[in-house]
Amino acid sequence: MIETTLRINGNLKLLGRFRDEDQTEKFVFESPAGIIELTWVKNKKGITVFYLPTHHYCNLGCKFCHLTEEHKGIGQKMIPISAEDLNSAMEYVINKYTGNKKVLLSFMGVGEPFLNLDLVFQLFDLNKKKKGFVFSYALASMMLSSSGFRKIYRKMEADKIPLKIHFSLHFPFDKTRHDIIPCSKETISQSLRRLNQYRAFVKRQKGIMANFSMFHETTDPVEIHYTIIKGINDSDRDLDKLIGLGVKYKIPLKILKFNPTESLKRSDRERYWFERLKKQYGAAVAYYMPPGPNIGSSCGQFTKHYYLGSQSREQLKEFNDWKTRYEVK
């Protein structure tokens, strides 16, 4: 199914390079432990933006995830990616293609960053040694655990790592959220309180805030993500609850366009939701179309072909059609 095209170093092989209509590119590498998908987003002039995974495969079982929802029972393990392998993949793309000295690393691909924070910290340590470069960091997490925040605070106090945190909320009620995102053990109120505490801590760090102003449209170190799914989280009750959370916690909100799965569809109430949120939410609200949806650029939109084990004839045809359309020769 997959042809090896290029060996990067002793560990990594480049399996393919793919480009979507919006010019977002995905590089698919293979290490002895598994697949690494690195997405290069070209929406910031003078800045290289990478969407990065933290794990080889993901088995957390989120019911709106393209990987786990559409291809159940593959039997692959969720293995943490090593900093050395991910660094090699990044350096290959930077040195060969981007040329920018400002680099934003956003961990929102396969896996869960709070389950592999060491990867983020180790990459920060490696990047400190790269002369002439300036790096910034971000992560999107579904599980804002107290133990994870303790690790982040220790690293920030020691090394001033500029780290923005996006909370993947998606459901405003605890029961529904736990049903759809079973790995989320914290309550929504716990998570939002921790975000506010983190924001207050970061805003006292002058060096970190200067870095944020260089890489982000706003300097707020936290934000909430929400995707509106038809019949799942798009009711008036859901909207009222989300508005109440905004009024109480005043954390910026980003509505992400949903990329449908086989069983879940994009809501037709997005416009109504957005208009009410802009007027009533209590903090900044933005609408965001994740880049590269056809090549699986970000969390929930993985290029799932590379994680499949045994191939049916239909799956193989799907893969070959996709590869023919999007691969950069």
Secondary structure, DSSP 8 states (H G I E B T S, - for coil): -----EE-SSS-EEEEEEE-TTS-EEEEEEETTEEEEEEEE--STTEEEEEE-SEES--S--TT-HHHHHSTT-----EE--HHHHHHHHHHHIIIII--SEEEEEE-SSS-GGG-HHHHHHHHHHHTTSTT-EEEEEEEES---HHHHHHHHHHHHHH---EEEEEE---SSHHHHHHHSTT--S-HHHHHHHHHHHHHHHTT-HHHHHHHHHHSSS--SEEEEEE-BTTTS-SHHHHHHHHHHHHHH---EEEE-----SS--B-TTHHHHHHHHHHHSSS-EEEE--S-GGGT-STT---GGGG--S--HHHHHHHHHHHHHHB--
